Amino acid sequence: MCIRDSFCTIRLEPTWMQMGEAAGIAAVMAGKSGKSVQEVDIQSLQDRLLELGIPLEHPEGPMAYEKKHGKPRTFAPDDVVKEFFASADKNGDGTASKAEWDSARPTWEWLFVHIDKDKNGQLDRAEYKAFQDYKKENPDWRGTLESP
């Protein structure tokens, strides 16, 4: 990502709200430890941010990909599943928790309950693949799932 893209992203309300929350958490951690903010344990801070669903990385969206590569990004269903778990499964347990989902897909929080078919609070690869298949079979999937 170039610096221009970073500045474009930072002007968005959710981004600066999350930055403020991250700064506040770092300040509390520093105060409790008696250290400066610069000395806060980064891994502990990142773990806490992920617990709260605050994303640590900026995902490359479809428009950015197309602009960069001159063509839309397409995946086979298995590739989509692999890519999702590569970015979302932060703790490496093979599933995506609600917090990991919210971090990886910050504008799609509402969708988690529709994909989590066994209602165990974790998405596994089979559930996510079933969702990708559902999307292909149902062009109006979003309208169908969003309606009450």
C-alpha positions as CSV (number, residue, x, y, z in Angstrom):
1,M,0.0,0.0,0.0
2,C,1.4,3.4,-0.8
3,I,1.4,6.4,1.6
4,R,-1.5,8.0,-0.4
5,D,-3.7,4.9,0.2
6,S,-2.8,5.0,3.9
7,F,-3.9,8.6,4.2
8,C,-7.1,7.9,2.3
9,T,-7.9,5.1,4.7
10,I,-7.0,7.0,7.8
11,R,-9.6,9.7,7.0
12,L,-12.4,7.2,7.5
13,E,-14.1,7.3,10.8
14,P,-13.8,3.6,11.8
15,T,-10.1,3.8,11.2
16,W,-9.3,6.8,13.3
17,M,-11.7,5.5,16.0
18,Q,-9.8,2.2,16.1
19,M,-6.5,4.1,16.2
20,G,-7.7,6.1,19.1
21,E,-8.9,3.0,20.9
22,A,-5.5,1.3,20.3
23,A,-3.6,4.3,21.6
24,G,-5.8,4.3,24.7
25,I,-5.2,0.6,25.3
26,A,-1.5,1.1,24.9
27,A,-1.6,4.0,27.4
28,V,-3.4,1.9,30.0
29,M,-1.0,-1.0,29.5
30,A,1.9,1.4,29.9
31,G,0.4,3.0,33.0
32,K,-0.2,-0.4,34.6
33,S,3.3,-1.6,33.8
34,G,5.0,1.6,34.9
35,K,6.8,1.8,31.5
36,S,6.5,4.3,28.6
37,V,4.1,3.7,25.8
38,Q,7.1,2.9,23.5
39,E,8.1,0.0,25.9
40,V,4.7,-1.7,25.9
41,D,4.9,-5.4,24.8
42,I,3.7,-5.3,21.2
43,Q,2.5,-8.9,21.1
44,S,0.3,-8.2,24.2
45,L,-1.1,-5.1,22.7
46,Q,-1.8,-6.9,19.4
47,D,-3.5,-9.8,21.2
48,R,-5.7,-7.3,23.1
49,L,-6.7,-5.5,19.9
50,L,-7.6,-8.7,18.2
51,E,-9.7,-9.7,21.2
52,L,-11.6,-6.5,20.7
53,G,-12.0,-7.1,16.9
54,I,-9.7,-4.2,15.9
55,P,-8.0,-5.1,12.6
56,L,-4.2,-5.0,12.5
57,E,-3.8,-5.1,8.8
58,H,-5.5,-3.3,5.9
59,P,-7.0,-5.9,3.5
60,E,-6.4,-5.2,-0.2
61,G,-9.9,-4.8,-1.5
62,P,-11.1,-5.7,-5.0
63,M,-11.0,-2.2,-6.4
64,A,-7.3,-1.7,-5.2
65,Y,-6.4,-5.1,-6.7
66,E,-8.0,-4.2,-10.1
67,K,-6.3,-0.8,-10.2
68,K,-3.0,-2.4,-9.4
69,H,-3.2,-5.4,-11.7
70,G,-5.5,-4.1,-14.5
71,K,-8.0,-6.9,-14.1
72,P,-10.5,-8.1,-11.5
73,R,-9.4,-10.6,-8.9
74,T,-11.0,-14.0,-9.3
75,F,-10.7,-17.1,-7.2
76,A,-11.9,-20.7,-7.3
77,P,-14.0,-21.4,-4.2
78,D,-11.1,-23.3,-2.5
79,D,-8.7,-20.3,-3.2
80,V,-11.2,-18.0,-1.5
81,V,-11.4,-20.2,1.5
82,K,-7.6,-20.5,1.7
83,E,-7.2,-16.7,1.4
84,F,-9.8,-15.9,4.0
85,F,-8.3,-18.2,6.6
86,A,-4.8,-17.0,5.8
87,S,-5.8,-13.5,6.7
88,A,-8.5,-14.2,9.4
89,D,-7.1,-17.1,11.5
90,K,-4.8,-14.9,13.6
91,N,-4.3,-17.6,16.3
92,G,-3.6,-20.4,13.9
93,D,-6.3,-22.8,15.3
94,G,-7.8,-23.5,11.9
95,T,-11.0,-21.6,12.6
96,A,-12.1,-18.0,12.6
97,S,-13.8,-16.7,15.8
98,K,-16.3,-13.8,15.7
99,A,-13.5,-11.4,16.8
100,E,-11.2,-12.7,14.0
101,W,-14.1,-12.4,11.5
102,D,-14.9,-8.9,12.6
103,S,-11.2,-8.0,12.3
104,A,-10.8,-9.6,8.8
105,R,-14.2,-8.4,7.5
106,P,-15.0,-5.2,9.5
107,T,-17.9,-4.1,7.4
108,W,-19.5,-7.6,7.3
109,E,-20.1,-8.2,11.1
110,W,-23.8,-9.0,10.5
111,L,-22.9,-11.9,8.2
112,F,-21.1,-14.1,10.7
113,V,-24.3,-15.6,12.2
114,H,-25.4,-16.7,8.7
115,I,-22.2,-18.5,8.0
116,D,-21.8,-20.1,11.5
117,K,-24.2,-22.9,10.8
118,D,-23.4,-25.0,13.9
119,K,-23.6,-21.8,16.1
120,N,-20.4,-22.6,17.9
121,G,-19.0,-19.1,17.5
122,Q,-16.3,-20.4,15.1
123,L,-16.2,-20.6,11.4
124,D,-14.4,-23.6,9.9
125,R,-13.4,-24.1,6.3
126,A,-16.4,-26.2,5.4
127,E,-18.8,-23.5,6.7
128,Y,-17.0,-20.8,4.8
129,K,-16.8,-22.9,1.6
130,A,-20.6,-23.6,1.9
131,F,-21.1,-19.8,2.1
132,Q,-19.1,-19.3,-1.1
133,D,-21.1,-22.0,-2.8
134,Y,-24.3,-20.3,-1.6
135,K,-23.2,-17.0,-3.0
136,K,-22.6,-18.5,-6.5
137,E,-26.0,-20.2,-6.5
138,N,-27.9,-17.2,-5.2
139,P,-27.0,-13.9,-7.0
140,D,-29.2,-12.0,-4.5
141,W,-27.6,-13.6,-1.5
142,R,-27.0,-10.3,0.3
143,G,-30.6,-9.1,0.0
144,T,-31.8,-12.5,1.1
145,L,-29.6,-12.7,4.2
146,E,-30.1,-9.0,5.2
147,S,-33.9,-9.2,5.1
148,P,-35.6,-10.0,8.4
